[in-house]
Amino acid sequence: MDHLHRIEYHRRRPDGVLVLEHTEEVVDHGWYIRKGDDWRRRYTVECAHDFMSRAGTKPGTYAISVWRSDFRVCTVGIEWRPSKG
């Protein structure tokens, strides 16, 4: 079974406009190991923290959307504040 997902990281500008800052593709079935929206949101946030730390993403407000083909798995909003160190 194919578990290819696209994760889009949109930064919210001060005027409220969302700008696509990063995109990654992952082969991962983690969104399906438990059922429910709460699990998908928590898993997305954990994946986003990992990626954003590695990518050196600037602090700010982000909308993170996970897609499988043309189906949106979930979207979450986070305040990203990278750790110092």
C-alpha positions in Angstrom: 0.0 0.0 0.0 1.3 3.5 -0.9 1.6 5.9 2.0 3.0 8.9 0.2 1.9 12.2 1.7 2.7 15.8 0.9 3.0 18.2 3.9 2.7 21.9 3.2 3.9 24.5 5.6 2.2 27.9 5.2 3.4 30.9 7.2 0.8 33.4 8.2 2.0 37.0 7.4 1.0 39.9 9.7 -1.8 40.8 7.2 -3.3 37.3 7.6 -2.2 36.0 4.2 -0.8 32.4 4.1 2.4 31.9 2.1 3.7 28.5 1.3 7.2 28.3 2.9 8.0 24.6 2.8 6.7 21.4 1.2 7.9 17.9 2.0 6.9 14.5 0.7 7.0 11.5 3.1 6.2 7.9 2.9 4.5 7.4 6.3 1.4 5.6 7.5 1.4 7.2 10.9 -1.8 9.2 10.3 -3.6 5.8 10.2 -2.2 3.8 13.1 -5.0 5.3 15.3 -8.4 6.6 14.4 -9.8 10.1 14.8 -9.0 13.7 14.1 -7.3 14.2 17.5 -4.7 11.6 16.6 -4.1 13.0 13.1 -3.6 16.5 14.5 -1.2 15.3 17.2 0.8 13.2 14.7 1.0 16.2 12.3 2.3 18.5 15.0 5.0 16.0 15.9 6.1 15.6 12.3 6.0 19.3 11.8 8.2 20.0 14.8 10.8 17.5 13.5 10.8 18.9 10.0 10.8 22.5 11.0 13.7 22.0 13.4 15.8 20.4 10.7 14.8 23.0 8.1 15.7 25.9 10.3 12.2 27.4 9.9 11.8 30.9 11.2 9.5 31.5 14.2 5.9 32.4 13.4 2.3 31.2 12.9 1.9 28.3 10.5 -0.9 26.3 9.0 0.3 22.7 8.2 -1.7 20.7 5.8 -1.2 17.0 5.1 -2.4 15.6 1.7 -2.6 12.1 0.4 -3.1 12.4 -3.4 -5.9 15.0 -3.6 -7.4 14.2 -0.2 -6.6 16.5 2.7 -5.9 14.4 5.7 -5.8 17.3 8.1 -4.7 20.9 8.7 -3.4 22.2 12.0 -2.2 25.6 13.1 0.8 26.1 15.3 2.9 28.9 16.8 6.4 27.8 15.9 9.2 28.9 18.3 12.3 26.9 17.6 14.3 25.8 20.7 17.6 27.5 21.2 20.2 24.8 21.3 
